[in-house]
Amino acid sequence: MSSRTSILCGLLVSVAAASCTAVPAEAADLGSFFSSPQPDIPTQPVEFGTGWYIRGDVGGALQDAPQLLSDVYNVNFSQKLNWSVDIGAGYQFNQWFRTDATYTYYGTYPTNGRGPDVLCPQSLDPVYSDSTDTTIIGVTPGTNTCTPKETASLQKNLFLVNGYVDLGNWAGVTPYIGAGVGAAYLNATQTVNFYNNSDGSPYRAVLSLPQNFPLPLVYYDTTTGLPMNPQPHYNMGAQNWDYSRSVSKWNFAFAMMAGISYDISTNLKLDLGYRYVNFGTMSFKSLSGTLFDKGLTSQEVRLGLRYLVD
């Protein structure tokens, strides 16, 4: 073997030895590079409001409203067409059952009327036994008359918690039935104002008895010359016969409803329904002493939208 060959063999042995020592480190590096990373904790998107919805409705309501009687001191109630608007929020538990809470405002239904003319004296004049006698036997009220004009109104507010059973979905149409319980806040008002027929001005006379008026005091009708029957009673001083009163109360209320909803989209539904509401009893006591107790109800057709906020 020549010396050149010996040198070449020595170099090959050195390279091979170096290669053997480098392979384990390189293999370790490659293994680290290709090893699977530690799995991350999976993250789930947070779903907010799933099943929750908001709603709004408008409706026409056939409900009890004030009715003025021929006696302006009294108010009755009769069925009148009114309007309502409500808002609410609820939760759809599944395809069969949902619940919501609603507030309904009913329009104030005012009524106006006028009563029969009444005697409203501008003064109290003396009545003598005859044209030559100066002895006062009584007094007579002036002949002025007034017209009483009256307004009355009733306003309702309704707070309900409702439950509904949806009866299946057919091509986007879902019939339902439901019921609700809650509270009603009722406010009734009545105002009567008296106006002079002579000029339409408010009646504001100042009454005083003549000097040396007799006791007992007797009021005479100057047309007949006889004592008035029944005898009127007038308060002396400035006259203001106008009056106004208001009655407010909270009542237990309940409702029953039925209707259909239509899927406009996945999240939006059109709702058409009927609702019967019982507001409880309203008492109204007039100045003439009549106490009127009325169970107030409403029959309503409502149109609204429900929006699912998921």
C-alpha positions in Angstrom: 0.0 0.0 0.0 1.4 3.3 -1.0 1.7 6.2 1.4 -1.0 8.1 -0.5 -3.4 5.3 -0.1 -2.7 5.1 3.6 -3.3 8.8 4.1 -6.7 8.5 2.2 -7.8 5.6 4.4 -6.9 7.6 7.5 -9.0 10.5 6.4 -12.1 8.3 5.7 -11.8 6.7 9.1 -11.7 10.1 10.8 -14.8 11.3 8.9 -16.7 8.2 9.7 -15.9 8.5 13.4 -17.0 12.1 13.4 -20.2 11.2 11.6 -21.0 8.5 14.2 -20.6 11.0 17.1 -22.8 13.7 15.4 -25.8 11.5 14.5 -27.2 11.0 18.0 -27.3 14.8 18.7 -28.8 15.5 15.3 -31.4 12.8 15.7 -32.3 14.2 19.1 -32.8 17.6 17.5 -34.9 16.2 14.7 -37.0 14.3 17.2 -37.7 17.4 19.1 -38.6 19.3 16.0 -41.1 16.7 14.8 -42.7 15.8 18.2 -46.4 16.8 18.7 -46.9 20.0 20.7 -48.9 19.8 23.9 -52.6 20.1 23.1 -54.2 23.5 24.0 -57.3 23.6 26.2 -60.2 23.9 23.7 -62.2 27.2 23.8 -65.9 27.2 23.3 -67.7 30.3 22.0 -69.9 31.9 24.7 -73.5 32.0 23.6 -75.3 35.0 25.2 -79.0 35.3 25.3 -79.9 31.9 23.8 -83.6 31.5 24.0 -84.3 35.1 25.1 -86.6 37.4 23.2 -88.1 40.9 23.3 -91.5 41.8 22.1 -93.8 44.8 21.3 -97.5 44.9 20.5 -100.2 47.3 19.5 -103.9 46.5 19.8 -107.5 47.5 19.7 -109.3 47.0 23.0 -113.0 46.8 23.7 -113.0 47.8 27.3 -115.0 49.5 30.0 -114.9 53.3 29.8 -116.7 56.1 31.7 -120.3 56.9 30.7 -121.9 60.1 31.9 -125.4 59.8 33.3 -128.2 62.4 33.2 -127.2 63.3 36.8 -123.8 64.9 36.4 -122.9 63.8 39.9 -122.8 60.2 38.7 -120.6 58.1 36.3 -121.3 54.7 34.9 -119.2 52.5 32.7 -119.9 51.1 29.2 -117.9 49.1 26.6 -115.9 51.4 24.3 -113.2 50.7 21.7 -109.8 51.9 22.9 -106.2 51.3 22.0 -103.3 49.7 23.8 -99.5 49.3 23.4 -97.2 46.9 25.3 -93.6 45.9 25.6 -92.0 42.8 27.2 -89.2 40.3 27.4 -89.3 36.5 27.7 -87.6 33.2 27.3 -88.2 30.3 24.9 -87.5 27.1 26.8 -88.1 24.8 23.9 -90.3 24.5 20.8 -93.4 24.0 23.0 -93.2 26.4 25.9 -92.2 30.0 26.5 -92.8 32.7 29.1 -92.6 36.5 29.3 -93.3 39.5 31.4 -95.2 42.4 29.8 -96.4 46.0 30.5 -99.5 47.3 28.7 -100.5 51.0 28.6 -104.1 51.7 27.6 -105.1 55.0 26.2 -107.0 57.4 28.4 -110.6 57.3 27.3 -112.2 60.7 28.1 -115.9 61.5 27.9 -117.7 64.8 28.0 -121.2 65.8 28.7 -123.5 68.5 30.1 -126.3 68.3 32.7 -129.6 70.1 32.9 -129.6 73.8 33.7 -129.6 74.6 37.4 -130.4 77.8 39.4 -127.2 79.6 40.3 -128.2 82.9 42.0 -126.1 86.0 41.7 -127.7 87.4 44.9 -130.2 86.6 47.6 -133.0 89.2 47.5 -135.5 89.9 50.3 -139.2 88.9 50.0 -141.8 91.1 51.6 -145.3 90.1 52.7 -146.8 92.6 50.2 -145.8 95.6 48.2 -146.5 98.0 51.0 -145.0 96.0 53.9 -141.3 96.3 54.8 -141.3 93.2 56.8 -139.1 90.5 55.3 -140.7 87.1 55.3 -137.9 85.3 53.4 -135.4 85.5 50.6 -135.4 84.6 47.0 -132.4 83.6 44.8 -131.8 85.4 41.6 -133.1 84.0 38.4 -129.8 83.3 36.7 -129.2 79.7 35.5 -126.0 77.8 34.9 -125.0 74.7 32.9 -122.9 72.0 34.5 -120.3 70.6 32.1 -118.6 67.3 33.0 -115.6 65.3 31.9 -114.6 61.8 33.1 -111.8 59.5 32.2 -110.4 56.1 33.1 -106.8 55.0 32.5 -105.4 51.5 32.9 -101.9 50.1 33.3 -101.3 46.3 33.2 -98.4 44.3 34.5 -98.4 40.5 33.7 -96.3 37.4 33.8 -97.4 35.1 31.0 -96.9 31.5 30.0 -97.6 30.1 26.5 -97.9 26.7 24.9 -96.9 26.6 21.3 -98.8 23.9 19.4 -96.3 23.0 16.7 -95.0 24.7 13.6 -96.5 24.3 10.1 -94.7 26.0 7.3 -93.6 28.8 9.7 -97.1 29.2 11.3 -97.3 28.4 15.0 -100.7 28.5 16.9 -100.5 29.1 20.7 -102.5 29.4 23.8 -101.5 31.2 27.0 -102.5 32.7 30.3 -101.1 35.4 32.6 -101.4 36.8 36.1 -100.3 40.1 37.6 -101.5 43.5 38.7 -103.5 46.4 37.2 -103.2 50.1 38.2 -106.4 52.0 37.6 -107.1 55.7 37.7 -110.5 57.3 37.3 -111.2 61.0 37.3 -114.3 63.2 37.2 -114.6 67.0 36.9 -117.7 69.2 36.9 -117.6 72.9 36.1 -120.6 75.3 36.2 -121.0 78.1 33.6 -123.4 81.1 33.5 -125.9 80.8 30.7 -126.0 84.5 30.3 -122.4 84.9 29.0 -120.7 81.5 29.4 -118.4 82.7 32.1 -117.6 80.4 35.1 -120.1 80.8 37.9 -118.4 82.8 40.7 -121.2 84.9 42.5 -120.8 86.3 46.0 -123.9 85.6 48.1 -124.9 87.4 51.3 -128.2 87.5 53.2 -130.1 90.8 53.4 -130.2 92.5 56.8 -133.0 91.5 59.2 -133.7 88.3 57.4 -136.2 86.1 59.3 -135.4 82.9 61.1 -136.0 80.2 60.2 -134.8 81.2 56.7 -137.3 80.4 54.0 -136.5 80.6 50.2 -139.4 81.7 48.0 -140.1 81.2 44.3 -140.9 84.6 42.9 -142.8 83.0 40.0 -145.3 81.2 42.2 -145.0 83.3 45.3 -144.7 80.1 47.4 -141.8 78.7 49.4 -139.5 76.6 47.2 -139.8 72.8 47.6 -137.4 71.4 48.3 -135.7 74.2 50.1 -132.2 74.9 48.6 -129.1 75.3 50.6 -126.6 78.0 49.6 -123.3 78.6 51.3 -122.7 82.3 51.9 -119.8 84.1 50.3 -118.0 83.4 47.1 -119.5 80.6 45.1 -117.4 78.0 43.3 -119.5 74.9 42.7 -116.8 73.2 40.5 -115.3 70.0 41.8 -112.9 67.4 40.7 -112.1 64.0 42.2 -109.8 61.1 41.4 -109.8 57.5 42.4 -106.7 55.3 42.0 -106.1 51.7 43.1 -104.1 48.5 42.5 -106.0 45.3 41.6 -105.1 41.7 41.0 -105.5 41.0 37.3 -105.4 38.0 35.0 -105.5 37.3 31.3 -106.2 34.5 28.8 -104.9 34.6 25.3 -104.7 32.6 22.0 -103.2 33.4 18.6 -100.8 32.5 15.8 -97.2 33.6 15.1 -95.5 33.6 11.7 -91.7 33.1 11.2 -90.6 36.2 9.2 -87.0 35.0 9.7 -85.1 32.7 12.1 -85.1 35.4 14.7 -88.2 37.5 13.9 -91.8 36.4 14.4 -95.0 38.2 13.6 -97.7 37.7 16.3 -101.5 38.0 15.9 -103.5 37.2 19.0 -106.6 37.7 21.1 -106.5 38.5 24.8 -109.2 38.7 27.5 -108.2 40.7 30.6 -109.9 41.0 33.9 -108.8 44.2 35.8 -110.7 43.6 39.0 -113.4 45.9 40.5 -113.4 49.7 40.4 -115.5 51.7 42.9 -116.7 55.2 42.1 -118.6 57.2 44.7 -120.5 60.3 43.5 -121.3 63.4 45.4 -124.9 62.4 45.4 -123.9 59.3 47.5 -124.1 56.6 44.8 -121.4 54.0 45.0 -120.8 52.3 41.7 -118.9 49.0 41.7 -117.9 47.6 38.4 -115.8 44.6 37.3 -113.6 46.0 34.5 -112.7 43.8 31.6 -111.1 44.1 28.2 -111.3 42.1 25.0 -108.3 42.8 22.7 -106.9 42.0 19.3 -103.2 42.6 19.2 -100.5 42.6 16.5 -96.8 42.5 17.4 -93.3 41.3 16.8 -91.1 39.0 18.8 -87.3 39.1 18.2 -85.1 36.3 19.4 -81.8 37.9 20.6 -79.6 34.8 20.3 
